[in-house]
Amino acid sequence: MSSISANPRPVSTPVVLPVSKSIVWLVGTALIALAVYYFIGVDQGAVSVFGNDMHVHEFVHDARHFLGFPCH
């Protein structure tokens, strides 16, 4: 016996993203990625944008070691 399904398969439609919106998303993502890279990989306390405050350094300290960045 063969069973025929009465429900048709849903058709997927592609998402159309205009170039102007994609540029905004790409630039925003790049800026966030650079900020994350700075705080995890570059900020050693001596070049901190927050002066002598070491809270950001200590917050990402273990992540820095896990990702292979030298520290101290």
CHARMM-style PDB file with segment names, atoms N, HN, CA, C and O in Angstrom:
ATOM      1  N   MET     1       0.823  -1.161   0.000  1.00  0.00      PROA
ATOM      2  CA  MET     1       0.000   0.000   0.000  1.00  0.00      PROA
ATOM      3  C   MET     1       0.876   1.236   0.000  1.00  0.00      PROA
ATOM      4  O   MET     1       1.873   1.314   0.717  1.00  0.00      PROA
ATOM      5  N   SER     2       0.508   2.140  -0.767  1.00  0.00      PROA
ATOM      6  HN  SER     2      -0.303   2.076  -1.350  1.00  0.00      PROA
ATOM      7  CA  SER     2       1.235   3.407  -0.784  1.00  0.00      PROA
ATOM      8  C   SER     2       0.368   4.485  -0.160  1.00  0.00      PROA
ATOM      9  O   SER     2      -0.846   4.534  -0.355  1.00  0.00      PROA
ATOM     10  N   SER     3       1.015   5.322   0.574  1.00  0.00      PROA
ATOM     11  HN  SER     3       2.001   5.282   0.732  1.00  0.00      PROA
ATOM     12  CA  SER     3       0.258   6.416   1.184  1.00  0.00      PROA
ATOM     13  C   SER     3       0.672   7.721   0.516  1.00  0.00      PROA
ATOM     14  O   SER     3       1.858   8.014   0.372  1.00  0.00      PROA
ATOM     15  N   ILE     4      -0.295   8.469   0.126  1.00  0.00      PROA
ATOM     16  HN  ILE     4      -1.259   8.230   0.243  1.00  0.00      PROA
ATOM     17  CA  ILE     4      -0.054   9.753  -0.513  1.00  0.00      PROA
ATOM     18  C   ILE     4      -0.393  10.839   0.498  1.00  0.00      PROA
ATOM     19  O   ILE     4      -1.488  10.879   1.059  1.00  0.00      PROA
ATOM     20  N   SER     5       0.554  11.695   0.705  1.00  0.00      PROA
ATOM     21  HN  SER     5       1.443  11.662   0.249  1.00  0.00      PROA
ATOM     22  CA  SER     5       0.362  12.768   1.669  1.00  0.00      PROA
ATOM     23  C   SER     5      -0.463  13.884   1.045  1.00  0.00      PROA
ATOM     24  O   SER     5      -0.211  14.306  -0.084  1.00  0.00      PROA
ATOM     25  N   ALA     6      -1.436  14.348   1.786  1.00  0.00      PROA
ATOM     26  HN  ALA     6      -1.640  14.005   2.703  1.00  0.00      PROA
ATOM     27  CA  ALA     6      -2.271  15.439   1.300  1.00  0.00      PROA
ATOM     28  C   ALA     6      -1.620  16.791   1.563  1.00  0.00      PROA
ATOM     29  O   ALA     6      -2.005  17.798   0.970  1.00  0.00      PROA
ATOM     30  N   ASN     7      -0.635  16.808   2.452  1.00  0.00      PROA
ATOM     31  HN  ASN     7      -0.322  15.989   2.933  1.00  0.00      PROA
ATOM     32  CA  ASN     7       0.033  18.069   2.771  1.00  0.00      PROA
ATOM     33  C   ASN     7       1.239  18.260   1.856  1.00  0.00      PROA
ATOM     34  O   ASN     7       2.150  17.432   1.863  1.00  0.00      PROA
ATOM     35  N   PRO     8       1.261  19.323   1.077  1.00  0.00      PROA
ATOM     36  CA  PRO     8       2.434  19.568   0.231  1.00  0.00      PROA
ATOM     37  C   PRO     8       3.615  20.046   1.080  1.00  0.00      PROA
ATOM     38  O   PRO     8       3.436  20.612   2.158  1.00  0.00      PROA
ATOM     39  N   ARG     9       4.799  19.810   0.578  1.00  0.00      PROA
ATOM     40  HN  ARG     9       4.944  19.351  -0.298  1.00  0.00      PROA
ATOM     41  CA  ARG     9       6.006  20.241   1.283  1.00  0.00      PROA
ATOM     42  C   ARG     9       6.102  21.764   1.237  1.00  0.00      PROA
ATOM     43  O   ARG     9       5.810  22.373   0.208  1.00  0.00      PROA
ATOM     44  N   PRO    10       6.506  22.377   2.340  1.00  0.00      PROA
ATOM     45  CA  PRO    10       6.647  23.836   2.331  1.00  0.00      PROA
ATOM     46  C   PRO    10       7.804  24.262   1.428  1.00  0.00      PROA
ATOM     47  O   PRO    10       8.850  23.614   1.385  1.00  0.00      PROA
ATOM     48  N   VAL    11       7.599  25.337   0.726  1.00  0.00      PROA
ATOM     49  HN  VAL    11       6.749  25.863   0.761  1.00  0.00      PROA
ATOM     50  CA  VAL    11       8.613  25.852  -0.180  1.00  0.00      PROA
ATOM     51  C   VAL    11       9.420  26.916   0.559  1.00  0.00      PROA
ATOM     52  O   VAL    11       8.857  27.859   1.114  1.00  0.00      PROA
ATOM     53  N   SER    12      10.720  26.758   0.560  1.00  0.00      PROA
ATOM     54  HN  SER    12      11.177  25.992   0.109  1.00  0.00      PROA
ATOM     55  CA  SER    12      11.559  27.753   1.224  1.00  0.00      PROA
ATOM     56  C   SER    12      11.827  28.914   0.275  1.00  0.00      PROA
ATOM     57  O   SER    12      12.065  28.723  -0.918  1.00  0.00      PROA
ATOM     58  N   THR    13      11.783  30.104   0.824  1.00  0.00      PROA
ATOM     59  HN  THR    13      11.590  30.259   1.793  1.00  0.00      PROA
ATOM     60  CA  THR    13      12.048  31.295   0.023  1.00  0.00      PROA
ATOM     61  C   THR    13      13.341  31.937   0.515  1.00  0.00      PROA
ATOM     62  O   THR    13      13.564  32.026   1.723  1.00  0.00      PROA
ATOM     63  N   PRO    14      14.182  32.378  -0.388  1.00  0.00      PROA
ATOM     64  CA  PRO    14      15.445  32.988   0.021  1.00  0.00      PROA
ATOM     65  C   PRO    14      15.224  34.362   0.654  1.00  0.00      PROA
ATOM     66  O   PRO    14      14.263  35.062   0.335  1.00  0.00      PROA
ATOM     67  N   VAL    15      16.121  34.726   1.545  1.00  0.00      PROA
ATOM     68  HN  VAL    15      16.901  34.157   1.805  1.00  0.00      PROA
ATOM     69  CA  VAL    15      16.069  36.046   2.165  1.00  0.00      PROA
ATOM     70  C   VAL    15      16.841  37.005   1.274  1.00  0.00      PROA
ATOM     71  O   VAL    15      18.017  36.788   0.981  1.00  0.00      PROA
ATOM     72  N   VAL    16      16.180  38.052   0.854  1.00  0.00      PROA
ATOM     73  HN  VAL    16      15.225  38.228   1.092  1.00  0.00      PROA
ATOM     74  CA  VAL    16      16.820  39.051   0.004  1.00  0.00      PROA
ATOM     75  C   VAL    16      17.257  40.210   0.891  1.00  0.00      PROA
ATOM     76  O   VAL    16      16.428  40.863   1.524  1.00  0.00      PROA
ATOM     77  N   LEU    17      18.563  40.459   0.932  1.00  0.00      PROA
ATOM     78  HN  LEU    17      19.236  39.928   0.417  1.00  0.00      PROA
ATOM     79  CA  LEU    17      19.118  41.519   1.757  1.00  0.00      PROA
ATOM     80  C   LEU    17      19.770  42.552   0.848  1.00  0.00      PROA
ATOM     81  O   LEU    17      20.715  42.231   0.128  1.00  0.00      PROA
ATOM     82  N   PRO    18      19.280  43.784   0.872  1.00  0.00      PROA
ATOM     83  CA  PRO    18      19.880  44.816   0.015  1.00  0.00      PROA
ATOM     84  C   PRO    18      21.345  45.070   0.372  1.00  0.00      PROA
ATOM     85  O   PRO    18      21.762  44.848   1.509  1.00  0.00      PROA
ATOM     86  N   VAL    19      22.108  45.530  -0.593  1.00  0.00      PROA
ATOM     87  HN  VAL    19      21.769  45.710  -1.516  1.00  0.00      PROA
ATOM     88  CA  VAL    19      23.535  45.768  -0.395  1.00  0.00      PROA
ATOM     89  C   VAL    19      23.761  46.814   0.693  1.00  0.00      PROA
ATOM     90  O   VAL    19      24.692  46.683   1.487  1.00  0.00      PROA
ATOM     91  N   SER    20      22.928  47.843   0.741  1.00  0.00      PROA
ATOM     92  HN  SER    20      22.171  47.950   0.096  1.00  0.00      PROA
ATOM     93  CA  SER    20      23.116  48.891   1.744  1.00  0.00      PROA
ATOM     94  C   SER    20      22.967  48.339   3.160  1.00  0.00      PROA
ATOM     95  O   SER    20      23.721  48.720   4.055  1.00  0.00      PROA
ATOM     96  N   LYS    21      22.010  47.454   3.365  1.00  0.00      PROA
ATOM     97  HN  LYS    21      21.397  47.145   2.638  1.00  0.00      PROA
ATOM     98  CA  LYS    21      21.846  46.851   4.691  1.00  0.00      PROA
ATOM     99  C   LYS    21      22.983  45.888   5.000  1.00  0.00      PROA
ATOM    100  O   LYS    21      23.426  45.804   6.145  1.00  0.00      PROA
ATOM    101  N   SER    22      23.454  45.169   4.009  1.00  0.00      PROA
ATOM    102  HN  SER    22      23.094  45.237   3.078  1.00  0.00      PROA
ATOM    103  CA  SER    22      24.543  44.228   4.261  1.00  0.00      PROA
ATOM    104  C   SER    22      25.830  44.964   4.606  1.00  0.00      PROA
ATOM    105  O   SER    22      26.620  44.476   5.414  1.00  0.00      PROA
ATOM    106  N   ILE    23      26.053  46.133   4.008  1.00  0.00      PROA
ATOM    107  HN  ILE    23      25.411  46.529   3.352  1.00  0.00      PROA
ATOM    108  CA  ILE    23      27.241  46.916   4.342  1.00  0.00      PROA
ATOM    109  C   ILE    23      27.166  47.392   5.782  1.00  0.00      PROA
ATOM    110  O   ILE    23      28.167  47.361   6.497  1.00  0.00      PROA
ATOM    111  N   VAL    24      25.989  47.832   6.218  1.00  0.00      PROA
ATOM    112  HN  VAL    24      25.175  47.857   5.637  1.00  0.00      PROA
ATOM    113  CA  VAL    24      25.815  48.272   7.601  1.00  0.00      PROA
ATOM    114  C   VAL    24      26.090  47.114   8.557  1.00  0.00      PROA
ATOM    115  O   VAL    24      26.775  47.295   9.564  1.00  0.00      PROA
ATOM    116  N   TRP    25      25.568  45.938   8.255  1.00  0.00      PROA
ATOM    117  HN  TRP    25      25.012  45.791   7.438  1.00  0.00      PROA
ATOM    118  CA  TRP    25      25.796  44.768   9.110  1.00  0.00      PROA
ATOM    119  C   TRP    25      27.271  44.378   9.135  1.00  0.00      PROA
ATOM    120  O   TRP    25      27.804  44.050  10.195  1.00  0.00      PROA
ATOM    121  N   LEU    26      27.936  44.410   7.978  1.00  0.00      PROA
ATOM    122  HN  LEU    26      27.502  44.676   7.117  1.00  0.00      PROA
ATOM    123  CA  LEU    26      29.352  44.040   7.919  1.00  0.00      PROA
ATOM    124  C   LEU    26      30.228  45.026   8.689  1.00  0.00      PROA
ATOM    125  O   LEU    26      31.133  44.612   9.414  1.00  0.00      PROA
ATOM    126  N   VAL    27      29.967  46.321   8.539  1.00  0.00      PROA
ATOM    127  HN  VAL    27      29.232  46.657   7.951  1.00  0.00      PROA
ATOM    128  CA  VAL    27      30.755  47.324   9.255  1.00  0.00      PROA
ATOM    129  C   VAL    27      30.511  47.219  10.758  1.00  0.00      PROA
ATOM    130  O   VAL    27      31.453  47.296  11.546  1.00  0.00      PROA
ATOM    131  N   GLY    28      29.265  47.047  11.155  1.00  0.00      PROA
ATOM    132  HN  GLY    28      28.499  46.985  10.514  1.00  0.00      PROA
ATOM    133  CA  GLY    28      28.949  46.899  12.575  1.00  0.00      PROA
ATOM    134  C   GLY    28      29.598  45.670  13.181  1.00  0.00      PROA
ATOM    135  O   GLY    28      30.136  45.727  14.287  1.00  0.00      PROA
ATOM    136  N   THR    29      29.551  44.567  12.465  1.00  0.00      PROA
ATOM    137  HN  THR    29      29.114  44.521  11.566  1.00  0.00      PROA
ATOM    138  CA  THR    29      30.169  43.337  12.946  1.00  0.00      PROA
ATOM    139  C   THR    29      31.686  43.488  13.047  1.00  0.00      PROA
ATOM    140  O   THR    29      32.296  43.006  14.001  1.00  0.00      PROA
ATOM    141  N   ALA    30      32.292  44.153  12.070  1.00  0.00      PROA
ATOM    142  HN  ALA    30      31.796  44.544  11.295  1.00  0.00      PROA
ATOM    143  CA  ALA    30      33.741  44.367  12.105  1.00  0.00      PROA
ATOM    144  C   ALA    30      34.141  45.244  13.289  1.00  0.00      PROA
ATOM    145  O   ALA    30      35.154  44.978  13.934  1.00  0.00      PROA
ATOM    146  N   LEU    31      33.365  46.281  13.583  1.00  0.00      PROA
ATOM    147  HN  LEU    31      32.542  46.498  13.059  1.00  0.00      PROA
ATOM    148  CA  LEU    31      33.678  47.148  14.724  1.00  0.00      PROA
ATOM    149  C   LEU    31      33.562  46.401  16.048  1.00  0.00      PROA
ATOM    150  O   LEU    31      34.406  46.558  16.931  1.00  0.00      PROA
ATOM    151  N   ILE    32      32.531  45.598  16.181  1.00  0.00      PROA
ATOM    152  HN  ILE    32      31.846  45.471  15.464  1.00  0.00      PROA
ATOM    153  CA  ILE    32      32.374  44.805  17.403  1.00  0.00      PROA
ATOM    154  C   ILE    32      33.505  43.787  17.522  1.00  0.00      PROA
ATOM    155  O   ILE    32      34.036  43.575  18.612  1.00  0.00      PROA
ATOM    156  N   ALA    33      33.878  43.157  16.407  1.00  0.00      PROA
ATOM    157  HN  ALA    33      33.448  43.329  15.521  1.00  0.00      PROA
ATOM    158  CA  ALA    33      34.972  42.181  16.429  1.00  0.00      PROA
ATOM    159  C   ALA    33      36.297  42.842  16.807  1.00  0.00      PROA
ATOM    160  O   ALA    33      37.085  42.260  17.553  1.00  0.00      PROA
ATOM    161  N   LEU    34      36.548  44.048  16.302  1.00  0.00      PROA
ATOM    162  HN  LEU    34      35.908  44.520  15.696  1.00  0.00      PROA
ATOM    163  CA  LEU    34      37.778  44.753  16.668  1.00  0.00      PROA
ATOM    164  C   LEU    34      37.789  45.142  18.141  1.00  0.00      PROA
ATOM    165  O   LEU    34      38.834  45.081  18.789  1.00  0.00      PROA
ATOM    166  N   ALA    35      36.647  45.536  18.673  1.00  0.00      PROA
ATOM    167  HN  ALA    35      35.798  45.585  18.146  1.00  0.00      PROA
ATOM    168  CA  ALA    35      36.570  45.871  20.101  1.00  0.00      PROA
ATOM    169  C   ALA    35      36.834  44.639  20.955  1.00  0.00      PROA
ATOM    170  O   ALA    35      37.565  44.714  21.943  1.00  0.00      PROA
ATOM    171  N   VAL    36      36.243  43.506  20.583  1.00  0.00      PROA
ATOM    172  HN  VAL    36      35.649  43.446  19.781  1.00  0.00      PROA
ATOM    173  CA  VAL    36      36.469  42.264  21.329  1.00  0.00      PROA
ATOM    174  C   VAL    36      37.934  41.852  21.231  1.00  0.00      PROA
ATOM    175  O   VAL    36      38.531  41.439  22.225  1.00  0.00      PROA
ATOM    176  N   TYR    37      38.514  41.964  20.038  1.00  0.00      PROA
ATOM    177  HN  TYR    37      38.028  42.299  19.231  1.00  0.00      PROA
ATOM    178  CA  TYR    37      39.927  41.628  19.860  1.00  0.00      PROA
ATOM    179  C   TYR    37      40.813  42.521  20.723  1.00  0.00      PROA
ATOM    180  O   TYR    37      41.779  42.047  21.322  1.00  0.00      PROA
ATOM    181  N   TYR    38      40.489  43.811  20.788  1.00  0.00      PROA
ATOM    182  HN  TYR    38      39.705  44.196  20.302  1.00  0.00      PROA
ATOM    183  CA  TYR    38      41.283  44.724  21.617  1.00  0.00      PROA
ATOM    184  C   TYR    38      41.209  44.320  23.080  1.00  0.00      PROA
ATOM    185  O   TYR    38      42.239  44.204  23.744  1.00  0.00      PROA
ATOM    186  N   PHE    39      40.003  44.105  23.587  1.00  0.00      PROA
ATOM    187  HN  PHE    39      39.167  44.199  23.047  1.00  0.00      PROA
ATOM    188  CA  PHE    39      39.862  43.824  25.011  1.00  0.00      PROA
ATOM    189  C   PHE    39      40.445  42.469  25.398  1.00  0.00      PROA
ATOM    190  O   PHE    39      40.929  42.307  26.518  1.00  0.00      PROA
ATOM    191  N   ILE    40      40.408  41.495  24.492  1.00  0.00      PROA
ATOM    192  HN  ILE    40      40.015  41.627  23.582  1.00  0.00      PROA
ATOM    193  CA  ILE    40      40.951  40.176  24.821  1.00  0.00      PROA
ATOM    194  C   ILE    40      42.434  40.076  24.475  1.00  0.00      PROA
ATOM    195  O   ILE    40      43.210  39.530  25.259  1.00  0.00      PROA
ATOM    196  N   GLY    41      42.839  40.589  23.322  1.00  0.00      PROA
ATOM    197  HN  GLY    41      42.209  41.033  22.685  1.00  0.00      PROA
ATOM    198  CA  GLY    41      44.198  40.351  22.872  1.00  0.00      PROA
ATOM    199  C   GLY    41      45.196  41.452  23.097  1.00  0.00      PROA
ATOM    200  O   GLY    41      46.385  41.171  23.245  1.00  0.00      PROA
ATOM    201  N   VAL    42      44.762  42.704  23.130  1.00  0.00      PROA
ATOM    202  HN  VAL    42      43.796  42.933  23.010  1.00  0.00      PROA
ATOM    203  CA  VAL    42      45.712  43.808  23.161  1.00  0.00      PROA
ATOM    204  C   VAL    42      45.771  44.479  24.516  1.00  0.00      PROA
ATOM    205  O   VAL    42      46.851  44.860  24.968  1.00  0.00      PROA
ATOM    206  N   ASP    43      44.643  44.632  25.169  1.00  0.00      PROA
ATOM    207  HN  ASP    43      43.766  44.323  24.802  1.00  0.00      PROA
ATOM    208  CA  ASP    43      44.584  45.378  26.422  1.00  0.00      PROA
ATOM    209  C   ASP    43      45.341  44.641  27.515  1.00  0.00      PROA
ATOM    210  O   ASP    43      44.854  43.649  28.057  1.00  0.00      PROA
ATOM    211  N   GLN    44      46.525  45.126  27.833  1.00  0.00      PROA
ATOM    212  HN  GLN    44      46.921  45.932  27.392  1.00  0.00      PROA
ATOM    213  CA  GLN    44      47.348  44.524  28.885  1.00  0.00      PROA
ATOM    214  C   GLN    44      47.387  45.385  30.132  1.00  0.00      PROA
ATOM    215  O   GLN    44      48.140  45.092  31.061  1.00  0.00      PROA
ATOM    216  N   GLY    45      46.603  46.423  30.170  1.00  0.00      PROA
ATOM    217  HN  GLY    45      45.991  46.661  29.416  1.00  0.00      PROA
ATOM    218  CA  GLY    45      46.620  47.316  31.310  1.00  0.00      PROA
ATOM    219  C   GLY    45      47.476  48.542  31.047  1.00  0.00      PROA
ATOM    220  O   GLY    45      47.104  49.645  31.446  1.00  0.00      PROA
ATOM    221  N   ALA    46      48.615  48.376  30.384  1.00  0.00      PROA
ATOM    222  HN  ALA    46      48.918  47.480  30.060  1.00  0.00      PROA
ATOM    223  CA  ALA    46      49.499  49.504  30.106  1.00  0.00      PROA
ATOM    224  C   ALA    46      48.935  50.396  29.009  1.00  0.00      PROA
ATOM    225  O   ALA    46      49.146  51.608  29.028  1.00  0.00      PROA
ATOM    226  N   VAL    47      48.228  49.815  28.064  1.00  0.00      PROA
ATOM    227  HN  VAL    47      48.056  48.830  28.048  1.00  0.00      PROA
ATOM    228  CA  VAL    47      47.645  50.589  26.966  1.00  0.00      PROA
ATOM    229  C   VAL    47      46.130  50.660  27.096  1.00  0.00      PROA
ATOM    230  O   VAL    47      45.434  50.868  26.103  1.00  0.00      PROA
ATOM    231  N   SER    48      45.628  50.495  28.272  1.00  0.00      PROA
ATOM    232  HN  SER    48      46.193  50.326  29.079  1.00  0.00      PROA
ATOM    233  CA  SER    48      44.188  50.463  28.499  1.00  0.00      PROA
ATOM    234  C   SER    48      43.571  51.831  28.253  1.00  0.00      PROA
ATOM    235  O   SER    48      44.128  52.851  28.657  1.00  0.00      PROA
ATOM    236  N   VAL    49      42.424  51.848  27.592  1.00  0.00      PROA
ATOM    237  HN  VAL    49      41.972  51.019  27.264  1.00  0.00      PROA
ATOM    238  CA  VAL    49      41.725  53.113  27.352  1.00  0.00      PROA
ATOM    239  C   VAL    49      41.104  53.641  28.634  1.00  0.00      PROA
ATOM    240  O   VAL    49      40.681  54.796  28.680  1.00  0.00      PROA
ATOM    241  N   PHE    50      41.042  52.835  29.660  1.00  0.00      PROA
ATOM    242  HN  PHE    50      41.385  51.897  29.623  1.00  0.00      PROA
ATOM    243  CA  PHE    50      40.440  53.248  30.921  1.00  0.00      PROA
ATOM    244  C   PHE    50      41.488  53.625  31.964  1.00  0.00      PROA
ATOM    245  O   PHE    50      41.170  53.689  33.151  1.00  0.00      PROA
ATOM    246  N   GLY    51      42.720  53.874  31.553  1.00  0.00      PROA
ATOM    247  HN  GLY    51      42.978  53.822  30.588  1.00  0.00      PROA
ATOM    248  CA  GLY    51      43.758  54.274  32.501  1.00  0.00      PROA
ATOM    249  C   GLY    51      44.327  53.089  33.254  1.00  0.00      PROA
ATOM    250  O   GLY    51      44.630  52.056  32.657  1.00  0.00      PROA
ATOM    251  N   ASN    52      44.473  53.232  34.549  1.00  0.00      PROA
ATOM    252  HN  ASN    52      44.226  54.071  35.034  1.00  0.00      PROA
ATOM    253  CA  ASN    52      45.074  52.181  35.375  1.00  0.00      PROA
ATOM    254  C   ASN    52      44.057  51.184  35.891  1.00  0.00      PROA
ATOM    255  O   ASN    52      44.380  50.374  36.760  1.00  0.00      PROA
ATOM    256  N   ASP    53      42.855  51.221  35.388  1.00  0.00      PROA
ATOM    257  HN  ASP    53      42.593  51.879  34.682  1.00  0.00      PROA
ATOM    258  CA  ASP    53      41.806  50.306  35.828  1.00  0.00      PROA
ATOM    259  C   ASP    53      42.030  48.940  35.190  1.00  0.00      PROA
ATOM    260  O   ASP    53      42.082  48.836  33.964  1.00  0.00      PROA
ATOM    261  N   MET    54      42.162  47.904  35.990  1.00  0.00      PROA
ATOM    262  HN  MET    54      42.121  47.988  36.986  1.00  0.00      PROA
ATOM    263  CA  MET    54      42.475  46.564  35.491  1.00  0.00      PROA
ATOM    264  C   MET    54      41.258  45.640  35.469  1.00  0.00      PROA
ATOM    265  O   MET    54      41.418  44.431  35.307  1.00  0.00      PROA
ATOM    266  N   HSD    55      40.058  46.172  35.625  1.00  0.00      PROA
ATOM    267  HN  HSD    55      39.928  47.155  35.757  1.00  0.00      PROA
ATOM    268  CA  HSD    55      38.872  45.321  35.667  1.00  0.00      PROA
ATOM    269  C   HSD    55      38.658  44.564  34.358  1.00  0.00      PROA
ATOM    270  O   HSD    55      38.351  43.372  34.372  1.00  0.00      PROA
ATOM    271  N   VAL    56      38.820  45.256  33.222  1.00  0.00      PROA
ATOM    272  HN  VAL    56      39.070  46.224  33.210  1.00  0.00      PROA
ATOM    273  CA  VAL    56      38.630  44.587  31.929  1.00  0.00      PROA
ATOM    274  C   VAL    56      39.698  43.513  31.746  1.00  0.00      PROA
ATOM    275  O   VAL    56      39.399  42.411  31.286  1.00  0.00      PROA
ATOM    276  N   HSD    57      40.933  43.828  32.103  1.00  0.00      PROA
ATOM    277  HN  HSD    57      41.175  44.723  32.476  1.00  0.00      PROA
ATOM    278  CA  HSD    57      42.029  42.863  31.964  1.00  0.00      PROA
ATOM    279  C   HSD    57      41.755  41.604  32.782  1.00  0.00      PROA
ATOM    280  O   HSD    57      41.918  40.491  32.280  1.00  0.00      PROA
ATOM    281  N   GLU    58      41.347  41.770  34.012  1.00  0.00      PROA
ATOM    282  HN  GLU    58      41.215  42.673  34.419  1.00  0.00      PROA
ATOM    283  CA  GLU    58      41.091  40.611  34.869  1.00  0.00      PROA
ATOM    284  C   GLU    58      39.838  39.855  34.438  1.00  0.00      PROA
ATOM    285  O   GLU    58      39.757  38.640  34.618  1.00  0.00      PROA
ATOM    286  N   PHE    59      38.863  40.562  33.872  1.00  0.00      PROA
ATOM    287  HN  PHE    59      38.930  41.549  33.726  1.00  0.00      PROA
ATOM    288  CA  PHE    59      37.631  39.909  33.430  1.00  0.00      PROA
ATOM    289  C   PHE    59      37.888  38.944  32.281  1.00  0.00      PROA
ATOM    290  O   PHE    59      37.271  37.881  32.217  1.00  0.00      PROA
ATOM    291  N   VAL    60      38.794  39.302  31.371  1.00  0.00      PROA
ATOM    292  HN  VAL    60      39.295  40.165  31.423  1.00  0.00      PROA
ATOM    293  CA  VAL    60      39.072  38.449  30.206  1.00  0.00      PROA
ATOM    294  C   VAL    60      40.406  37.712  30.337  1.00  0.00      PROA
ATOM    295  O   VAL    60      40.921  37.189  29.349  1.00  0.00      PROA
ATOM    296  N   HSD    61      40.960  37.668  31.531  1.00  0.00      PROA
ATOM    297  HN  HSD    61      40.541  38.093  32.334  1.00  0.00      PROA
ATOM    298  CA  HSD    61      42.277  37.075  31.746  1.00  0.00      PROA
ATOM    299  C   HSD    61      42.329  35.598  31.330  1.00  0.00      PROA
ATOM    300  O   HSD    61      43.233  35.200  30.595  1.00  0.00      PROA
ATOM    301  N   ASP    62      41.395  34.805  31.781  1.00  0.00      PROA
ATOM    302  HN  ASP    62      40.662  35.128  32.379  1.00  0.00      PROA
ATOM    303  CA  ASP    62      41.403  33.376  31.448  1.00  0.00      PROA
ATOM    304  C   ASP    62      41.135  33.145  29.965  1.00  0.00      PROA
ATOM    305  O   ASP    62      41.709  32.237  29.364  1.00  0.00      PROA
ATOM    306  N   ALA    63      40.269  33.958  29.374  1.00  0.00      PROA
ATOM    307  HN  ALA    63      39.802  34.695  29.862  1.00  0.00      PROA
ATOM    308  CA  ALA    63      40.007  33.833  27.935  1.00  0.00      PROA
ATOM    309  C   ALA    63      41.270  34.144  27.147  1.00  0.00      PROA
ATOM    310  O   ALA    63      41.540  33.513  26.125  1.00  0.00      PROA
ATOM    311  N   ARG    64      42.039  35.111  27.616  1.00  0.00      PROA
ATOM    312  HN  ARG    64      41.819  35.624  28.446  1.00  0.00      PROA
ATOM    313  CA  ARG    64      43.294  35.466  26.948  1.00  0.00      PROA
ATOM    314  C   ARG    64      44.248  34.271  26.939  1.00  0.00      PROA
ATOM    315  O   ARG    64      44.848  33.972  25.906  1.00  0.00      PROA
ATOM    316  N   HSD    65      44.393  33.594  28.057  1.00  0.00      PROA
ATOM    317  HN  HSD    65      43.905  33.836  28.896  1.00  0.00      PROA
ATOM    318  CA  HSD    65      45.264  32.416  28.116  1.00  0.00      PROA
ATOM    319  C   HSD    65      44.713  31.279  27.255  1.00  0.00      PROA
ATOM    320  O   HSD    65      45.471  30.596  26.566  1.00  0.00      PROA
ATOM    321  N   PHE    66      43.406  31.077  27.294  1.00  0.00      PROA
ATOM    322  HN  PHE    66      42.790  31.631  27.854  1.00  0.00      PROA
ATOM    323  CA  PHE    66      42.783  29.998  26.523  1.00  0.00      PROA
ATOM    324  C   PHE    66      42.987  30.199  25.028  1.00  0.00      PROA
ATOM    325  O   PHE    66      43.188  29.228  24.298  1.00  0.00      PROA
ATOM    326  N   LEU    67      42.939  31.447  24.559  1.00  0.00      PROA
ATOM    327  HN  LEU    67      42.776  32.236  25.151  1.00  0.00      PROA
ATOM    328  CA  LEU    67      43.093  31.740  23.135  1.00  0.00      PROA
ATOM    329  C   LEU    67      44.554  31.840  22.699  1.00  0.00      PROA
ATOM    330  O   LEU    67      44.835  32.035  21.516  1.00  0.00      PROA
ATOM    331  N   GLY    68      45.487  31.709  23.650  1.00  0.00      PROA
ATOM    332  HN  GLY    68      45.259  31.551  24.611  1.00  0.00      PROA
ATOM    333  CA  GLY    68      46.901  31.685  23.301  1.00  0.00      PROA
ATOM    334  C   GLY    68      47.580  33.036  23.270  1.00  0.00      PROA
ATOM    335  O   GLY    68      48.705  33.136  22.781  1.00  0.00      PROA
ATOM    336  N   PHE    69      46.942  34.080  23.774  1.00  0.00      PROA
ATOM    337  HN  PHE    69      46.029  33.999  24.172  1.00  0.00      PROA
ATOM    338  CA  PHE    69      47.585  35.385  23.833  1.00  0.00      PROA
ATOM    339  C   PHE    69      48.549  35.419  25.015  1.00  0.00      PROA
ATOM    340  O   PHE    69      48.222  34.917  26.091  1.00  0.00      PROA
ATOM    341  N   PRO    70      49.723  36.000  24.831  1.00  0.00      PROA
ATOM    342  CA  PRO    70      50.641  36.116  25.963  1.00  0.00      PROA
ATOM    343  C   PRO    70      50.110  37.125  26.971  1.00  0.00      PROA
ATOM    344  O   PRO    70      49.465  38.109  26.610  1.00  0.00      PROA
ATOM    345  N   CYS    71      50.389  36.868  28.207  1.00  0.00      PROA
ATOM    346  HN  CYS    71      50.913  36.069  28.501  1.00  0.00      PROA
ATOM    347  CA  CYS    71      49.900  37.745  29.260  1.00  0.00      PROA
ATOM    348  C   CYS    71      50.980  37.858  30.326  1.00  0.00      PROA
ATOM    349  O   CYS    71      51.548  36.846  30.738  1.00  0.00      PROA
ATOM    350  N   HSD    72      51.262  39.038  30.765  1.00  0.00      PROA
ATOM    351  HN  HSD    72      50.800  39.859  30.431  1.00  0.00      PROA
ATOM    352  CA  HSD    72      52.240  39.382  31.803  1.00  0.00      PROA
ATOM    353  C   HSD    72      53.637  39.246  31.273  1.00  0.00      PROA
ATOM    354  OT1 HSD    72      54.600  39.493  31.999  1.00  0.00      PROA
TER     355      HSD     72
END
